[in-house]
Amino acid sequence: MVSNSQVQTLKQHLKVSPQQIQFLNFLNLGLDELDDYIKKELEENPFLEENESNFDDSKIDAMDSFDHNDNTIDDNLSSSASEIEWETHFSPEEYDYGVPQYKTKVNNYSEDDEHYTAPITVEYTFHDEAKEQTHYLNFSEREIMIAEFIIDMLDDTGFLRRDIADLTNDISFSYNIFVSEEEVSKVRTVINQLENGLAALDLRECLLLQLEECKKEGKDVEIAYSILSDCYHQFSEREFEKIESKLNITQDDIKRAITLIATLSPSPIRGKNSSTVATNHTIIPDYIVDIIDNRVVGEINNPQARKFGVNEHYANSLSSHKDRQTRSYVGNKIKSAVWFIDAIQQRQQTMTKVIKTLIYLQEPYFKTGKTENLRPMILKNVADLIGMEISTVSRVTSKKYAQTPYGMINLKDLFTDSIINNDGTEISNRRVKEMVKSIIDTENKRRPYTDTQIKTVLQNEGISLSRRTITKYREVMSIDSSKYRRII
């Protein structure tokens, strides 16, 4: 016999409303992004307006109390409203799923109603340009076919990342003809002359091809050519003494050769396959930090510059409309406007709390602007002081900048982990990174410090770090290893 029993369980569920998610994304916006967001809201919501006077919070509370479940609007807005008989202006028959009937009549369309067709743009790549040039060379139809196949196989930088033997097989199978490696090599050699070693197999060949062109122009490239052809491995590893010994040349010869090689292009068509638009992007600070009477103060950039409200006259005129969908639309838009106004205020309050807390925790840094005065600080330190979630603090500091007496700073740079000195005091890891960079900047470039030697220098300063940590800091700052920092 099977018995049915009921079991009561208690579970916790975290429910986040869509408006809460929207508000969190709202906090993430920078000042320029916020302006775009505001512009979009003003365009899409006819009940939201920008004005110079403060909006009455009591009206927000009243509007926020609307019950939209029954698609009606609270009498707070309609009590003094003058009712508009919409039926006298538009009849239900004039609308078909929201589209006015006159729009369906051909003779009522104006020139402005014509659909705009965007012009078709065709990208002209270096592949197309190279193929076009092959038709002006002394090529047979067979050679043009091989040349176009080779050009199609080039990567975005103009290199041919394919072995000649494999490439020959590909051409033979693709066109169902027999093609020899000699034919392919001959055609590729001609393509090499089109531009900066086009279709070169690697960087070494690309540079050698360019040196050959320099030689035709009358430049002295003999030593540079010998270094790349006979000592390329030693050159890439900065083993200059071995190059001197192998080629029987002096350091001055190597210097002149390196100077010449530095003028060559590292790729056949660098920068020609992609179009970039140069923009002058000015960073707009979200916070202003200043020092007044030896006291650090901070605020949001123009917190009272823009004020918003609900267009009550427009809302009242539609609040008592007989059409159910119209009333629902009005209610939703008013509620959206109220949420937007409240979100603006909450954003300002949250950002104000955060900047004041940052100043409290980093006052010595804000007073001097010196990295050595930067205290170790993480997001949790700020969140605990103001009673907010760590994610909230992260959102109002991410991609946010502050204008200080010492220049523009990224707020994320204020957050650093701590490192314990030998004397037991804490120091910011950003300060340690600055020390590593300073050591490298002042080193003898003929004998640059290795990471192990940098570790020893820091130990003499009372900071104990592992070599691996120093390597990580160096790579984060995009600084090459000692081998590649060495010069002659």
C-alpha positions as a printed Julia matrix, in Angstrom:
488×3 Matrix{Float64}:
   0.0    0.0     0.0
   1.47   3.33   -1.07
   0.86   6.32    1.16
   1.01   9.88   -0.05
   2.69  12.24    2.4
   3.31  15.93    2.23
   6.67  17.34    3.25
   7.07  20.99    4.11
  10.46  22.48    3.33
  11.88  25.96    3.84
  14.14  27.36    1.14
  15.76  30.74    0.66
  15.5   32.37   -2.73
  17.14  35.58   -3.86
  14.82  37.5    -6.13
  16.16  40.53   -7.96
  13.61  42.68   -9.71
  14.27  43.95  -13.24
  14.4   47.5   -11.86
  17.11  46.51   -9.38
  19.16  45.01  -12.19
  18.58  48.13  -14.28
  19.7   50.34  -11.38
  22.92  48.35  -10.92
  23.71  48.83  -14.61
  22.78  52.47  -14.17
  25.5   52.87  -11.51
  28.07  51.54  -13.95
  27.59  54.41  -16.42
  30.24  57.07  -16.8
  29.29  60.73  -17.11
  29.31  60.73  -20.91
  27.37  57.44  -20.99
  24.88  58.87  -18.51
  24.23  61.84  -20.8
  23.44  59.46  -23.67
  21.16  57.43  -21.4
  19.31  60.57  -20.26
  18.87  61.74  -23.84
  17.41  58.39  -24.8
  14.98  58.42  -21.85
  13.79  61.94  -22.67
  13.14  60.9   -26.27
  11.3   57.68  -25.41
   9.25  58.83  -22.43
   6.86  61.71  -23.21
   6.02  62.16  -19.51
   9.63  62.74  -18.44
  10.88  66.31  -18.74
  13.96  68.24  -17.8
  13.45  71.42  -15.81
  15.39  73.83  -13.67
  13.33  73.52  -10.51
  13.41  70.65   -8.01
  10.74  68.02   -8.44
   8.4   67.59   -5.49
   9.25  64.28   -3.79
   5.7   64.0    -2.46
   4.44  63.81   -6.02
   6.89  61.02   -6.71
   5.5   59.08   -3.77
   1.98  59.68   -4.99
   2.77  58.61   -8.54
   4.71  55.59   -7.35
   1.61  54.37   -5.55
  -0.23  53.71   -8.82
  -1.74  50.26   -9.07
  -1.23  49.11  -12.64
  -2.59  45.63  -12.17
  -6.05  46.74  -13.21
  -4.67  49.15  -15.82
  -6.07  52.17  -14.0
  -4.39  55.28  -12.73
  -4.62  56.67   -9.22
  -6.98  59.6    -8.76
  -4.1   61.73   -7.47
  -3.37  62.75  -11.03
  -6.88  62.79  -12.47
  -8.71  64.67   -9.71
  -7.94  68.05  -11.22
  -7.58  66.9   -14.77
  -9.78  68.13  -17.56
 -11.16  65.13  -19.38
 -10.45  64.9   -23.09
 -12.92  63.14  -25.35
 -10.42  61.25  -27.51
 -13.27  59.71  -29.5
 -13.98  63.1   -31.02
 -10.45  63.17  -32.44
  -9.68  59.56  -33.31
 -12.08  56.67  -33.66
 -11.03  53.07  -32.91
 -11.46  52.18  -36.57
  -8.62  54.48  -37.48
  -6.1   52.23  -35.77
  -4.89  48.84  -36.86
  -2.61  47.42  -34.16
  -1.36  50.91  -33.37
  -0.85  51.99  -37.02
  -3.1   54.88  -38.15
  -5.31  53.95  -41.09
  -4.17  56.93  -43.14
  -0.68  55.45  -43.16
  -2.0   52.49  -45.15
  -3.19  54.71  -47.98
  -0.62  55.13  -50.73
  -1.75  58.62  -51.73
  -1.14  59.91  -48.22
   2.58  59.09  -48.18
   4.92  62.02  -48.55
   8.49  62.12  -49.77
   9.63  61.9   -46.15
   7.99  58.48  -45.89
  10.21  56.94  -48.55
  12.41  54.18  -47.2
  16.06  55.08  -47.04
  18.42  52.61  -48.64
  21.98  52.79  -47.37
  24.65  52.78  -50.06
  26.56  49.55  -50.45
  30.2   49.92  -49.5
  32.86  47.58  -50.81
  36.08  47.09  -48.86
  39.15  47.17  -51.08
  41.78  45.04  -49.35
  45.49  44.62  -50.02
  44.63  41.22  -51.54
  42.57  42.97  -54.23
  45.31  45.53  -54.83
  48.0   42.84  -55.15
  45.86  40.79  -57.56
  45.32  43.86  -59.7
  49.07  44.49  -59.84
  49.76  40.95  -61.03
  47.86  41.71  -64.25
  50.43  44.4   -65.08
  53.35  42.01  -64.63
  54.86  39.86  -67.36
  52.83  36.85  -66.24
  51.16  34.17  -68.32
  47.57  33.17  -67.52
  48.92  30.13  -65.67
  51.23  32.3   -63.55
  48.43  34.79  -62.82
  46.32  31.89  -61.58
  49.16  30.76  -59.26
  49.82  34.32  -58.1
  46.16  34.92  -57.18
  46.08  31.65  -55.24
  49.19  32.67  -53.29
  47.76  36.12  -52.56
  44.53  34.59  -51.25
  46.61  32.49  -48.85
  48.28  35.54  -47.24
  47.3   36.41  -43.67
  46.16  39.85  -42.55
  49.76  41.06  -42.19
  50.85  39.89  -45.64
  52.85  36.84  -44.57
  52.52  33.45  -46.3
  52.09  31.0   -43.45
  52.3   27.96  -45.7
  55.13  25.66  -46.73
  55.97  25.84  -50.44
  55.55  22.1   -50.89
  52.11  22.11  -49.24
  51.14  25.21  -51.18
  52.11  23.51  -54.44
  49.91  20.54  -53.62
  47.0   22.85  -52.75
  47.23  24.61  -56.11
  47.51  21.32  -58.02
  44.45  19.82  -56.34
  42.4   23.05  -56.53
  42.85  23.51  -60.28
  43.33  19.83  -61.21
  46.66  20.54  -62.89
  50.25  19.68  -62.12
  52.23  22.58  -60.68
  55.88  22.28  -59.69
  57.5   23.85  -56.64
  59.85  25.75  -58.97
  56.89  27.44  -60.65
  55.34  28.45  -57.33
  58.68  29.72  -55.97
  59.27  31.76  -59.12
  55.85  33.44  -58.91
  56.25  34.08  -55.18
  59.62  35.72  -55.78
  57.94  38.24  -58.09
  55.16  38.87  -55.56
  57.87  39.55  -52.96
  58.86  42.63  -54.93
  55.4   44.2   -54.89
  55.64  45.66  -51.41
  57.86  45.26  -48.3
  58.48  41.56  -48.86
  54.87  40.59  -49.53
  54.29  36.82  -49.2
  57.41  36.39  -47.07
  57.46  33.18  -45.05
  58.63  34.79  -41.79
  59.95  38.02  -40.25
  63.56  37.22  -41.12
  62.8   36.83  -44.83
  60.61  39.94  -44.76
  63.46  42.06  -43.36
  66.02  40.57  -45.78
  63.78  41.36  -48.76
  63.47  44.95  -47.61
  67.25  45.21  -47.22
  67.62  44.05  -50.82
  65.41  46.96  -51.89
  67.54  49.31  -49.77
  70.64  47.99  -51.53
  69.1   48.84  -54.92
  68.7   52.41  -53.62
  72.44  52.58  -52.94
  72.42  52.1   -49.17
  75.16  50.16  -47.38
  73.32  47.12  -46.04
  76.09  44.49  -46.09
  76.57  44.16  -42.31
  72.85  44.34  -41.53
  72.18  41.69  -44.2
  74.91  39.44  -42.75
  73.5   39.77  -39.23
  70.0   38.76  -40.32
  71.09  35.99  -42.67
  73.92  34.42  -40.62
  73.27  35.47  -37.0
  69.51  35.89  -36.77
  69.16  33.77  -33.62
  71.92  35.68  -31.82
  70.38  38.96  -33.0
  66.92  38.06  -31.66
  68.48  36.97  -28.34
  70.6   40.16  -28.07
  73.83  38.13  -28.0
  75.9   40.93  -29.51
  79.3   39.56  -28.39
  78.69  36.35  -30.34
  77.77  38.39  -33.43
  80.99  40.4   -33.11
  83.03  37.22  -32.87
  81.27  35.34  -35.66
  81.25  38.18  -38.21
  84.48  39.8   -36.99
  82.91  43.24  -36.7
  82.92  45.99  -34.05
  80.21  47.25  -31.72
  79.89  50.41  -33.81
  79.19  48.25  -36.87
  76.42  46.46  -34.96
  74.95  49.77  -33.77
  74.76  51.11  -37.33
  73.23  47.86  -38.57
  70.61  47.84  -35.79
  69.72  51.45  -36.56
  69.12  50.5   -40.2
  67.1   47.39  -39.31
  64.94  49.49  -36.97
  63.75  51.53  -39.97
  62.31  48.44  -41.69
  58.68  47.36  -41.45
  58.04  44.26  -39.28
  55.26  43.15  -41.65
  54.68  43.55  -45.4
  51.42  45.51  -45.21
  51.36  46.87  -41.66
  48.32  49.08  -41.1
  46.93  48.75  -44.62
  44.31  46.08  -44.08
  42.35  47.87  -41.41
  40.94  51.34  -41.21
  41.21  53.21  -37.95
  39.46  56.4   -37.04
  41.49  58.74  -34.91
  39.39  60.23  -32.19
  40.18  62.83  -29.61
  38.39  61.3   -26.65
  38.36  63.65  -23.7
  37.85  61.98  -20.34
  35.11  63.67  -18.34
  35.72  63.27  -14.59
  32.84  61.84  -12.58
  34.24  63.29   -9.34
  35.98  66.51   -8.35
  38.5   66.38   -5.5
  40.03  69.58   -4.15
  41.95  70.85   -1.14
  40.31  73.7     0.77
  41.96  75.05    3.94
  44.22  71.99    4.06
  41.15  69.76    4.03
  40.39  67.33    1.21
  36.85  67.62   -0.13
  35.16  65.69   -2.9
  31.87  65.77   -4.76
  30.18  64.55   -7.91
  30.96  66.55  -11.01
  28.03  69.04  -11.29
  25.61  67.02   -9.13
  22.84  69.63   -9.44
  23.38  70.51  -13.08
  20.3   68.69  -14.41
  16.92  68.16  -12.75
  14.0   66.12  -13.97
  10.31  65.89  -13.32
   7.05  64.42  -14.56
   4.95  66.4   -17.03
   1.85  66.45  -14.84
  -0.31  68.41  -17.27
   0.25  65.85  -20.0
  -0.25  62.97  -17.56
  -3.47  64.45  -16.19
  -4.87  64.95  -19.67
  -4.54  61.23  -20.41
  -5.13  59.71  -17.0
  -8.9   59.38  -17.39
  -8.87  58.2   -20.98
 -11.51  55.55  -21.68
  -9.19  53.31  -23.67
  -7.71  50.62  -21.44
  -4.47  50.33  -23.4
  -3.96  54.07  -23.28
  -4.37  54.12  -19.5
  -1.96  51.21  -19.17
   0.59  52.97  -21.38
   0.3   56.19  -19.38
   0.66  54.35  -16.08
   3.73  52.43  -17.2
   5.45  55.49  -18.62
   4.77  57.55  -15.48
   6.09  54.78  -13.29
   9.17  54.56  -15.51
   9.7   58.33  -15.21
   9.37  58.16  -11.43
  11.87  55.31  -11.29
  14.28  57.27  -13.48
  14.12  60.36  -11.25
  14.6   58.23   -8.15
  17.51  56.35   -9.79
  19.26  59.64  -10.6
  18.96  60.69   -6.96
  20.12  57.32   -5.63
  23.07  57.33   -7.99
  24.14  60.75   -6.73
  23.77  59.7    -3.1
  25.7   56.46   -3.6
  28.53  58.13   -5.51
  28.76  60.91   -2.91
  29.13  58.37   -0.08
  31.81  56.49   -1.99
  33.97  59.51   -2.87
  33.84  60.8     0.72
  34.88  57.36    2.0
  37.73  57.16   -0.51
  38.99  60.54    0.67
  38.75  59.4     4.28
  40.8   56.26    3.58
  43.31  57.85    1.19
  43.61  61.38    2.59
  47.46  61.41    2.64
  47.51  60.43   -1.04
  44.95  63.06   -2.07
  46.9   65.74   -0.18
  50.21  65.02   -1.88
  49.44  63.03   -5.02
  52.48  60.82   -4.24
  52.24  57.08   -4.75
  54.24  56.34   -1.59
  51.35  57.79    0.43
  48.84  55.4    -1.12
  47.48  53.1     1.55
  46.53  49.46    0.87
  42.77  49.39    0.26
  40.29  46.93   -1.2
  36.64  47.27   -2.18
  35.51  45.59    1.03
  37.08  48.36    3.14
  34.86  50.95    1.45
  31.76  48.74    1.4
  32.0   48.02    5.13
  32.27  51.69    6.05
  29.19  52.81    4.1
  27.14  49.65    4.56
  26.86  48.72    0.9
  27.59  45.66   -1.18
  31.06  45.24   -2.64
  29.52  44.96   -6.13
  27.87  48.37   -5.68
  31.17  50.01   -4.74
  32.8   48.31   -7.71
  30.17  49.71  -10.09
  30.5   53.33   -8.94
  34.3   53.21   -9.16
  34.71  51.18  -12.36
  35.56  53.36  -15.37
  35.2   56.42  -13.14
  37.72  59.24  -12.98
  38.37  61.99  -10.47
  39.88  65.4   -11.16
  42.42  66.2    -8.44
  44.91  69.04   -7.92
  47.54  66.62   -9.22
  45.74  65.57  -12.36
  43.14  63.03  -13.48
  43.15  59.67  -11.71
  41.29  56.42  -12.31
  39.52  55.44   -9.09
  40.41  51.79   -9.67
  44.07  52.75   -9.21
  43.32  53.59   -5.58
  42.56  49.96   -4.79
  45.71  47.98   -4.08
  46.69  44.92   -2.09
  49.08  45.21    0.82
  52.63  43.93    1.11
  54.27  43.53    4.51
  57.66  45.22    4.89
  60.48  43.59    6.86
  59.68  45.96    9.73
  56.07  44.74    9.81
  54.44  47.8     8.21
  52.13  47.58    5.2
  52.9   49.07    1.81
  50.74  49.26   -1.29
  51.66  46.88   -4.1
  51.24  49.81   -6.5
  54.09  51.52   -4.64
  56.19  48.38   -5.09
  55.42  48.37   -8.83
  56.59  51.98   -9.02
  59.8   50.98   -7.25
  60.38  48.14   -9.73
  59.83  50.52  -12.64
  62.19  53.1   -11.09
  64.91  50.46  -10.66
  64.58  49.44  -14.31
  64.49  53.05  -15.55
  67.78  53.88  -13.79
  69.65  50.65  -14.59
  72.66  50.37  -16.86
  71.1   49.32  -20.17
  74.32  47.58  -21.18
  73.91  45.29  -18.16
  70.21  45.47  -17.2
  68.99  43.96  -13.95
  67.56  40.48  -13.98
  64.44  39.82  -11.91
  66.61  38.13   -9.3
  68.82  41.22   -9.05
  65.74  43.45   -8.72
  64.63  41.18   -5.88
  67.96  41.84   -4.12
  67.64  45.61   -4.59
  64.15  45.55   -3.04
  65.39  43.45   -0.14
  67.92  46.17    0.61
  64.95  48.56    0.78
  63.24  46.28    3.32
  60.78  44.65    0.89
  60.87  40.89    0.48
  59.29  39.57   -2.7
  59.71  36.4    -4.7
  61.3   36.53   -8.13
  58.03  35.26   -9.62
  56.12  38.2    -8.13
  58.62  40.68   -9.57
  58.27  39.0   -12.98
  54.5   39.34  -12.73
  54.71  43.04  -11.84
  57.12  43.64  -14.73
  54.86  41.91  -17.23
  51.81  43.8   -15.97
  53.68  47.04  -16.71
  54.63  45.68  -20.19
  58.36  45.83  -19.43
  60.6   43.38  -21.3
  62.95  40.98  -19.58
  66.59  41.95  -19.05
  67.64  40.11  -22.21
  65.47  42.31  -24.4
  66.2   45.54  -22.51
  69.88  45.24  -23.24
  71.51  47.65  -25.67
  75.08  48.02  -26.9
